[in-house]
C-alpha cells in the first residue's frame, strides 16, 4: 500500500472480515496494515529529513550570498575609498605646485589640513638646507635636532613612516607644533602620520618631516596602508628642494646680470664720451655733428636699456616696485620716431603722430601714469617693429587717443603679421621675417604694459594690408 486511500480501504476490509468472523483473513489484513503504517512513517521521516537538508542547504546558500554581498560591498567601498584618496592626493599635489615660494607654505599647509580633514598639518625642514629661504614661514631644525627627533620616532634607520598615537611620542609638541598642540588638547589622544622626507638626489639624507595629526586615535593605526601619504611626502620633498634651487638660480642669475651690466657700462662710457669730444672740433660739418649727437644719444639709450634689463626680470617675477609719475606719451612718441629716422628715410616711409584725432603740435601733451624709461622702452620696441615690418614706401602712424578713463596708444603700419605668429605675437622669443630678430620686443612691451596696470593687443588685416598694436594704459 502506497498512500492514505489504500490504507483507509484496508481498514474497512479488516473491519468487514472481523464482523464475518473471518479471523485468519483479518489478521493478514492487520499485518498488511501494520506494514503500511511503518512504510508511511518511514517515508514521512525521510521527507522530514529531506526538508531539513534542503532548509540547511538554503540557509548555507543564503549565508554564502550574504558573504558575497558583503565582500562585494567591501570591494566597492575600498574602490571608492581608494578613488577618494587618489582624488585628494591629486588635489594635494596641486596645492603644493601652486606654492611659488616658501612664503606660500603656511597657506598651503592650511589648505592641506582642510583637504584631508586634519586637526593639524605641520612641516619641519632642515635648517642647513632651507634656513636662508624658509625662516619665518615653517619650522626649522638643524640636522642634529632632526636626527634626535628621528631616533625618538623610528625604531631603526630604515624606518621612514610613523603611524600611531600622538601620546606615544617622546616630544609630541615639537612634532605637531607647540601652538597647535597646546591650543587643541584633543590632539594629544589622537593619532598621527609622520614621514621622513628624503632628498631627491640623496635618498638616505633627510630634508625634513611631514606631520599629519587627527583627533581620532584610530585614523592612523600602525597596520594601515600609507602609500599615498608617503608618495605625497616625496612630492613635497622634491618641491621644497626645487624651490630652494630656483631661488639659488635666480640669485646667481641676478649676480651674473649685475656683473654683465657692469662690464657693458665700461666700454659704453667711450661710446658716450668720445662723440661729445669730437662735436667740439671746429672742422666738423653739421651732418657729422648730427651723426655724433645721434651716436651719443644712442649710447645713453643703451645705458638706460642695460639698467632696464634687471627691471624686466623683476617684472617677470612680479616683484617690480613701480613708482609712477605723469609721463608725456606724445613727447616719447616723437622721440621714438626720431630714433628711427635713418631706417625711415632709407625705406621712404611716411610717418604721422596724432593726438586726440589731429596732428600733434609742440604744445600737445598726452599724459599717463608710469615711469619714463619703461614707457620709452615699450614705445621704442613697438615703433621699431612697425618700421621694420613696413614695406618700402609704406607708412607708420602713432595715434594717441582717450577712451573713458583710459589712454590708448595705437601704433599702425603698412603690412601684415605672418599667419604662423599671429596667435603668439606677444610670446617670448617669437619672431618671423627679421634676420636679427630676438622675439623679445613685443614680449617686453606686453610685460611693461601689464606692469603699468594696462594691456596690449594686436590686430592685423589682410584686406587692408595693415597692422595695429594698441596699448591701453590708465589715465592720470
C-alpha positions in Angstrom: 0.0 0.0 0.0 1.5 3.3 -1.1 -0.9 6.1 0.0 -3.6 7.0 2.6 -6.5 5.9 0.4 -5.1 2.4 0.2 -4.6 2.3 4.0 -8.2 3.6 4.5 -9.6 0.8 2.2 -7.6 -1.7 4.0 -9.0 -0.7 7.4 -12.6 -1.0 6.1 -11.7 -4.5 4.7 -10.3 -5.6 8.1 -13.5 -4.5 9.9 -15.7 -6.4 7.4 -13.7 -9.6 7.8 -13.8 -9.3 11.6 -17.6 -8.9 11.5 -17.8 -12.0 9.4 -15.6 -13.8 11.9 -13.0 -14.5 9.3 -10.2 -14.1 11.8 -7.5 -15.5 9.6 -8.1 -13.1 6.8 -8.5 -10.3 9.3 -5.1 -11.0 10.9 -3.5 -11.0 7.5 -5.0 -7.7 6.7 -3.9 -6.3 10.1 -0.3 -7.3 9.4 -0.6 -5.7 6.0 -2.0 -2.6 7.7 0.9 -2.5 10.1 3.5 -2.8 7.4 1.8 0.1 5.5 1.8 2.3 8.6 5.5 1.5 9.1 6.2 2.3 5.4 4.3 5.5 5.7 6.2 6.6 8.9 9.5 5.8 7.2 8.6 7.9 4.2 7.4 10.7 6.4 10.7 10.7 8.3 12.6 10.6 5.0 10.7 13.6 3.8 11.2 15.4 7.0 14.9 14.8 6.9 15.0 15.8 3.2 13.2 19.0 4.1 15.6 19.7 6.9 18.5 19.1 4.5 17.0 21.4 1.9 16.4 24.0 4.6 20.0 23.8 5.8 21.2 24.0 2.1 19.1 27.1 1.6 20.5 28.7 4.8 24.0 27.8 3.6 23.3 29.3 0.2 21.8 32.5 1.8 24.9 32.7 4.1 27.2 32.4 1.1 25.1 35.0 -0.8 25.3 37.3 2.2 29.1 36.8 2.4 29.4 37.5 -1.3 27.3 40.6 -1.0 29.4 41.8 2.0 32.6 41.1 0.1 31.3 42.9 -3.0 30.2 45.9 -0.8 33.7 45.8 0.8 35.3 45.9 -2.7 33.1 48.7 -3.8 33.8 50.6 -0.6 37.5 50.0 -0.9 37.5 51.1 -4.5 35.5 54.3 -3.6 37.8 55.0 -0.7 40.9 54.5 -3.0 39.3 56.7 -5.6 38.6 59.4 -3.0 42.1 59.0 -1.6 43.6 59.3 -5.1 41.5 62.4 -5.8 42.6 64.0 -2.6 46.2 63.0 -3.4 46.0 64.8 -6.8 44.4 67.9 -5.2 47.2 67.9 -2.5 49.8 67.8 -5.2 48.1 70.7 -7.0 48.2 72.7 -3.7 52.0 72.0 -3.5 52.5 73.0 -7.1 50.6 76.3 -6.6 53.1 77.3 -3.9 55.6 79.5 -5.8 57.8 80.4 -2.8 58.4 79.5 0.8 56.2 82.3 2.0 53.2 80.4 0.4 53.8 77.4 2.6 51.7 78.4 5.6 48.6 78.9 3.4 49.4 75.7 1.6 49.6 73.7 4.9 46.3 75.1 5.9 44.7 74.1 2.6 46.2 70.6 3.0 44.7 70.4 6.5 41.2 71.3 5.2 41.6 69.0 2.2 42.5 65.9 4.3 40.2 66.8 7.2 43.0 67.0 9.7 43.3 68.6 13.1 46.8 69.8 12.3 49.4 69.7 9.4 53.0 70.6 10.2 56.2 70.8 8.2 59.6 70.7 9.8 62.5 71.4 7.4 66.3 71.1 7.7 67.8 74.5 8.7 71.0 73.8 6.8 69.2 73.3 3.6 66.3 75.8 3.8 67.3 78.2 6.6 68.0 81.2 4.4 64.8 80.7 2.4 62.1 79.3 4.7 62.8 81.1 8.0 59.7 82.6 9.4 57.4 80.5 7.2 57.8 77.0 8.5 59.5 75.3 11.5 63.3 74.8 11.1 65.5 72.3 12.9 69.2 71.7 12.4 70.4 68.3 11.3 71.4 67.3 14.8 67.9 68.1 16.2 66.3 66.3 13.2 68.4 63.2 13.9 67.4 63.3 17.5 63.7 63.6 16.6 64.1 60.7 14.1 65.7 58.4 16.7 62.8 59.1 19.1 60.2 58.3 16.4 61.6 55.5 14.3 62.9 52.2 15.6 65.6 51.8 13.0 67.4 53.9 10.4 65.4 52.1 7.7 62.1 53.2 9.0 60.6 56.3 7.4 57.0 56.3 8.5 55.3 56.5 11.9 51.6 55.6 12.2 50.3 55.7 15.7 49.1 57.6 18.7 50.3 61.1 19.5 50.8 60.4 23.2 53.2 57.6 22.4 55.7 60.1 21.1 58.5 61.4 23.3 58.2 65.1 22.1 54.8 65.4 20.5 54.6 69.2 20.9 57.8 69.6 18.7 56.3 67.5 16.0 52.8 68.7 16.0 53.7 72.3 16.6 53.7 73.9 20.0 50.9 76.4 19.3 48.6 73.8 17.8 49.5 71.2 20.5 48.6 73.4 23.4 45.5 75.0 21.8 43.9 71.7 20.7 44.2 69.3 23.6 42.2 66.6 21.7 45.2 66.1 19.5 47.1 64.6 22.4 44.9 61.5 22.5 44.7 61.3 18.7 46.8 59.7 16.1 49.4 61.0 13.6 51.3 60.2 10.4 55.0 61.3 10.4 57.1 60.9 7.3 60.8 61.3 6.9 61.1 63.2 3.6 64.1 62.1 1.5 66.3 64.4 -0.6 65.7 63.7 -4.3 69.4 63.5 -5.0 70.4 61.7 -1.8 67.5 59.4 -0.6 69.4 58.5 2.6 69.5 62.1 3.7 66.5 63.8 5.3 65.2 67.2 4.2 62.5 67.4 6.9 59.5 65.8 8.4 55.8 65.9 7.3 53.3 65.6 10.1 49.6 65.0 9.8 47.5 64.8 13.0 43.9 63.8 13.7 41.8 63.7 16.9 40.7 60.2 16.0 43.1 57.7 17.7 42.2 55.1 15.1 42.7 57.1 11.9 46.5 56.5 11.7 46.9 53.0 13.0 50.2 51.0 12.6 48.6 48.4 10.4 47.1 50.8 7.9 48.5 51.4 4.4 50.1 54.8 3.8 51.3 54.5 0.2 49.5 57.7 -1.0 50.7 59.7 2.0 54.3 58.6 1.5 54.1 59.4 -2.2 52.7 62.8 -1.3 55.6 63.3 1.1 58.1 62.5 -1.7 56.4 65.0 -4.0 56.5 67.7 -1.2 60.2 67.0 -0.6 61.1 67.4 -4.3 59.1 70.6 -4.4 61.0 72.0 -1.4 64.4 71.2 -2.9 63.3 72.5 -6.3 62.1 75.7 -4.7 65.4 76.3 -2.9 67.3 75.5 -6.1 65.2 78.0 -8.1 65.9 80.7 -5.5 69.6 80.0 -5.8 69.5 80.0 -9.6 67.6 83.4 -9.6 70.2 84.8 -7.2 73.0 83.5 -9.4 71.3 85.0 -12.5 71.0 88.3 -10.8 74.7 88.3 -9.9 75.7 87.4 -13.4 73.4 90.1 -14.9 74.8 92.6 -12.4 78.4 91.7 -13.5 77.4 91.8 -17.2 75.8 95.2 -16.8 78.9 96.5 -15.1 81.1 95.1 -17.8 79.0 96.6 -20.5 79.0 100.0 -19.0 82.8 100.4 -19.1 83.1 100.4 -23.0 79.8 102.3 -23.2 81.5 105.3 -21.4 83.7 105.7 -24.5 80.7 105.4 -26.9 79.0 108.3 -24.9 82.1 110.4 -24.2 84.1 110.4 -27.5 81.3 111.9 -29.6 81.0 114.7 -27.0 84.7 115.5 -27.6 84.5 115.2 -31.4 81.5 117.5 -31.7 83.6 120.4 -30.3 86.2 120.1 -33.1 86.0 123.1 -35.4 86.4 121.1 -38.6 83.2 119.0 -38.1 80.3 119.6 -40.6 76.7 120.0 -39.5 75.9 116.4 -40.7 78.8 115.0 -38.8 77.8 116.7 -35.7 74.2 115.4 -36.1 75.5 111.9 -36.5 77.8 112.2 -33.5 74.9 113.5 -31.4 72.8 110.6 -32.6 75.6 108.2 -31.6 75.9 109.8 -28.2 72.1 109.7 -27.7 72.0 106.1 -28.7 74.7 105.4 -26.1 72.6 107.0 -23.4 69.6 104.9 -24.6 71.7 101.8 -24.4 72.8 102.7 -20.9 69.2 103.1 -19.9 68.3 99.7 -21.5 71.1 98.0 -19.7 69.7 99.4 -16.4 66.2 98.3 -17.5 67.2 94.6 -18.2 67.1 93.8 -14.5 63.8 95.6 -14.1 62.3 93.4 -16.8 63.4 90.3 -14.9 61.7 91.6 -11.8 58.5 92.2 -13.8 58.6 88.6 -14.9 58.8 87.5 -11.2 56.1 90.0 -10.2 58.5 91.8 -7.8 59.0 95.1 -9.6 58.4 98.1 -7.5 56.5 100.6 -9.7 56.8 104.3 -8.8 54.5 106.0 -11.3 54.7 109.7 -12.2 52.9 111.5 -15.1 54.7 110.7 -18.4 54.1 112.7 -21.6 53.5 109.9 -24.2 53.3 112.4 -27.0 56.9 113.6 -26.4 58.0 109.9 -26.2 56.2 109.1 -29.4 58.1 111.9 -31.2 61.4 110.7 -29.7 60.9 107.1 -30.7 60.2 108.1 -34.3 63.2 110.4 -34.3 65.3 107.5 -33.2 64.2 105.6 -36.3 64.7 108.4 -38.8 67.6 106.6 -40.6 65.6 103.4 -41.5 62.5 105.6 -42.1 64.5 107.6 -44.6 66.1 104.6 -46.3 62.7 102.9 -46.6 60.9 106.1 -47.7 58.2 105.7 -45.0 55.5 108.2 -44.3 55.1 108.9 -40.6 52.5 110.7 -38.5 51.6 111.3 -34.9 48.1 112.3 -33.9 46.8 113.3 -30.6 43.0 113.0 -30.0 42.4 112.7 -33.7 44.5 115.6 -35.0 48.2 116.0 -36.0 50.4 116.7 -33.0 51.9 120.0 -32.2 54.7 121.0 -29.8 52.0 122.3 -27.4 50.3 118.9 -27.2 50.6 116.8 -24.1 49.2 113.3 -23.5 50.0 112.1 -20.0 49.6 108.7 -18.4 50.9 107.5 -15.0 54.1 105.4 -15.3 57.9 105.5 -15.4 59.5 107.4 -18.3 62.1 104.7 -19.0 59.5 102.0 -19.0 57.2 103.9 -21.3 60.0 104.8 -23.7 61.3 101.2 -23.9 57.7 100.0 -24.6 57.1 102.5 -27.3 60.5 102.2 -28.8 60.1 98.4 -29.3 56.7 98.8 -30.8 57.7 101.6 -33.2 60.9 99.8 -34.3 58.8 96.7 -35.0 56.3 98.8 -37.0 59.1 100.4 -39.0 60.9 97.1 -39.7 57.7 95.4 -40.7 56.6 98.1 -43.2 57.3 97.6 -46.9 59.3 100.2 -48.8 57.2 103.3 -49.4 54.8 102.3 -46.6 53.7 104.2 -43.6 53.8 104.2 -39.8 51.3 106.1 -37.6 51.2 106.7 -33.8 47.7 107.7 -32.6 47.2 108.8 -29.0 43.5 108.6 -28.1 41.3 108.7 -25.0 38.6 106.2 -24.1 36.7 106.8 -20.8 39.4 106.8 -18.1 42.0 105.0 -20.4 44.8 106.3 -22.5 45.3 104.5 -25.8 48.5 104.4 -27.8 47.7 102.9 -31.3 50.7 102.1 -33.5 49.7 101.3 -37.1 51.8 100.3 -40.0 51.5 99.0 -43.5 52.0 95.2 -43.8 50.5 92.2 -42.1 51.8 89.9 -39.4 52.7 86.4 -40.7 50.0 83.9 -40.0 52.2 81.5 -38.2 53.0 84.0 -35.4 49.7 85.9 -35.1 48.4 83.9 -32.1 51.8 84.0 -30.4 52.7 87.6 -31.3 53.5 88.7 -27.7 55.1 85.5 -26.5 58.8 85.3 -25.6 61.3 84.6 -28.4 58.6 84.6 -31.1 59.8 86.3 -34.3 59.3 86.0 -38.1 60.7 87.7 -41.1 63.5 89.5 -39.3 67.1 88.3 -39.8 68.3 89.5 -36.4 65.0 89.5 -34.6 65.2 88.2 -31.0 61.5 87.9 -30.3 61.8 89.9 -27.2 60.5 93.4 -28.3 56.7 92.7 -28.2 57.2 90.4 -25.2 58.8 93.1 -23.1 56.2 95.6 -24.4 53.4 93.4 -23.0 55.3 92.9 -19.8 55.7 96.7 -19.3 52.1 97.4 -20.2 50.9 94.9 -17.6 53.3 96.3 -15.0 51.8 99.8 -15.7 48.4 98.4 -15.0 47.3 98.3 -18.6 47.0 95.8 -21.5 48.2 95.4 -25.1 46.6 93.8 -28.2 47.4 93.3 -31.9 45.1 93.3 -34.9 46.2 92.6 -38.4 44.1 92.8 -41.6 44.8 91.0 -44.8 42.2 93.1 -46.6 43.7 96.5 -45.6 47.2 95.1 -45.5 47.8 96.8 -42.2 48.6 96.0 -38.5 47.6 97.9 -35.4 49.1 97.4 -31.9 47.0 99.1 -29.2 48.4 99.8 -25.7 45.8 100.6 -23.1 47.0 102.5 -20.0 45.3 104.0 -17.0 44.7 107.8 -17.3 46.2 110.4 -14.9 
